[in-house]
Amino acid sequence: MKVFSNAGPLMALCKLGQLDLLYRLFGRLRFSTSVYQEVVIRGSQRGYPDAVLIKLALQRKQLVVLDVIYDDLPSDIASLPIDAGEKEAIYLATRVPNSLVLLDDLKAREEAKARKLAVKVTIGVLVQAYRNSLVTLGEIDTIFEAIIANDDIRIASGLCRGVLKQLKSEPRNHKD
């Protein structure tokens, strides 16, 4: 399965020190030139550590940038009321059967689902990492607390607490 991402999940996972989970879960993750411009170019200009982490992952070939010419987007995608990176992630995912697109923005997720795409949010990536035993429940607890404490990560604290409560109630086959 090929996985495509918008900037939001990449930046959030970088801020949490969990970018490597994407590669461990999905192999190479792909994103568009607009996302690259947002997270690497503009991020570097603003001195964001996320930009450096993304560059390193690109050098390690864990992430791949795909050239997307915005003017080549189909009109039904180009006209969507969402950001360019979200449009391009949706476009890329529509071109590959059985792909997954990572999007945190509600409107972008709705548009992707309307196109019958599989969608996952940042929290969903973290839950999958936990369920695949890549992180422990204690680590998930710490990561969710970091999300709640970080104003730069726009994920609702109530969602974090609700998901953590659900995970704590699930039976586990191993100790955390």
C-alpha positions in Angstrom: 0.0 0.0 0.0 1.3 3.4 -0.9 0.8 6.2 1.6 0.6 9.9 0.8 0.6 12.7 3.3 -0.2 16.3 3.8 2.0 18.6 5.9 0.0 18.4 9.1 0.7 14.8 10.1 4.4 15.1 9.1 4.9 18.2 11.2 2.9 16.9 14.2 4.9 13.6 14.2 8.2 15.6 13.9 7.2 17.8 16.9 6.5 14.6 18.9 9.8 12.9 17.9 7.8 10.2 16.2 8.4 10.7 12.5 10.1 7.3 12.2 6.8 5.6 13.0 5.6 6.5 9.5 8.4 4.5 7.9 8.1 1.7 10.4 4.4 1.4 9.7 4.1 2.1 6.0 7.6 2.0 4.5 8.3 4.9 2.2 5.8 7.7 2.6 5.2 10.1 -0.3 4.2 13.7 -0.4 3.9 16.4 -3.0 6.0 19.4 -3.9 3.6 21.8 -2.2 4.0 19.8 1.1 7.8 19.9 0.6 7.7 23.7 0.1 5.6 24.1 3.3 7.5 21.8 5.6 11.1 22.0 4.3 11.6 25.3 2.5 9.3 27.5 4.6 10.1 25.5 7.7 13.8 26.0 7.1 13.3 29.7 6.6 11.5 30.0 9.9 14.0 27.9 11.7 11.7 25.0 12.5 13.4 21.8 13.6 10.7 19.8 11.6 12.4 20.9 8.4 15.7 19.4 9.4 14.0 16.1 10.4 12.1 15.9 7.2 15.3 16.5 5.2 17.1 13.8 7.0 14.2 11.3 6.4 14.4 12.3 2.7 18.1 11.6 2.6 17.5 8.2 4.2 14.9 7.6 1.5 12.1 7.1 4.1 10.2 9.9 2.5 9.8 10.7 -1.2 8.8 14.0 -2.8 6.6 13.6 -5.9 6.4 16.4 -8.4 2.9 17.6 -8.8 2.2 20.5 -11.1 -0.7 22.3 -9.5 -2.2 23.4 -12.9 -2.4 19.7 -13.8 -4.9 18.9 -11.0 -8.3 17.8 -12.2 -10.8 20.7 -11.8 -12.9 18.8 -9.2 -9.8 18.6 -6.9 -8.3 22.0 -7.8 -11.5 23.8 -6.9 -11.8 22.2 -3.4 -11.8 24.7 -0.5 -8.7 23.2 1.1 -5.0 23.9 1.1 -2.8 23.0 -1.9 -0.9 20.3 0.0 -4.2 18.6 0.9 -5.4 18.8 -2.7 -2.2 17.3 -4.0 -2.2 14.5 -1.4 -5.8 13.6 -2.4 -4.8 13.8 -6.1 -1.8 11.5 -5.6 -3.9 9.0 -3.6 -6.6 8.9 -6.3 -4.1 7.8 -8.8 -3.0 4.7 -6.9 -5.5 2.0 -6.1 -5.7 0.9 -2.4 -3.6 3.8 -1.2 -3.8 5.6 2.1 -3.8 9.4 2.6 -2.8 11.1 5.9 -4.9 14.2 6.5 -5.8 15.9 9.8 -8.0 18.7 8.4 -11.7 17.7 8.7 -12.8 19.2 5.3 -9.8 17.6 3.5 -10.7 14.2 5.1 -14.3 14.6 4.0 -13.2 15.3 0.5 -10.9 12.3 0.4 -13.6 10.0 1.8 -16.0 11.4 -0.8 -13.5 10.0 -3.4 -13.5 6.6 -1.6 -10.0 7.0 -0.3 -8.7 5.4 2.9 -7.8 8.2 5.3 -5.9 8.3 8.5 -5.2 11.1 10.9 -2.1 11.7 13.1 -3.8 10.1 16.1 -4.7 7.1 14.0 -1.1 6.7 13.0 -0.1 6.7 16.7 -2.9 4.2 17.6 -1.8 1.9 14.8 1.8 2.1 16.0 0.6 1.1 19.5 -1.5 -1.7 18.2 1.5 -2.9 16.1 3.6 -2.9 19.3 5.9 -0.1 18.0 5.2 2.0 21.1 4.0 1.1 24.5 0.9 2.3 26.3 3.1 4.4 28.5 4.8 6.0 25.5 1.4 6.7 23.9 0.3 8.3 27.2 3.4 10.5 27.1 2.9 11.4 23.4 -0.7 12.3 23.9 0.3 14.5 26.9 2.8 16.2 24.6 0.1 16.8 22.0 -2.1 18.4 24.7 0.7 20.6 25.9 1.9 21.7 22.5 0.0 24.7 21.0 1.6 24.0 17.6 -0.2 20.7 17.3 -3.8 21.2 16.6 -5.3 18.0 17.9 -8.1 18.3 20.5 -7.1 17.4 24.0 -10.5 15.7 24.5 -9.8 13.5 21.5 -6.4 12.5 23.0 -7.9 11.7 26.3 -10.8 9.7 24.8 -8.5 7.6 22.6 -6.1 7.0 25.5 -9.0 5.8 27.6 -10.1 3.5 24.9 -6.6 2.1 24.4 -6.3 1.5 28.2 -9.5 -0.5 28.2 -8.3 -2.8 25.3 -6.9 -6.2 26.2 -3.2 -6.6 25.5 -1.1 -9.7 24.9 2.1 -8.2 26.1 3.2 -5.9 29.0 3.9 -2.2 28.5 
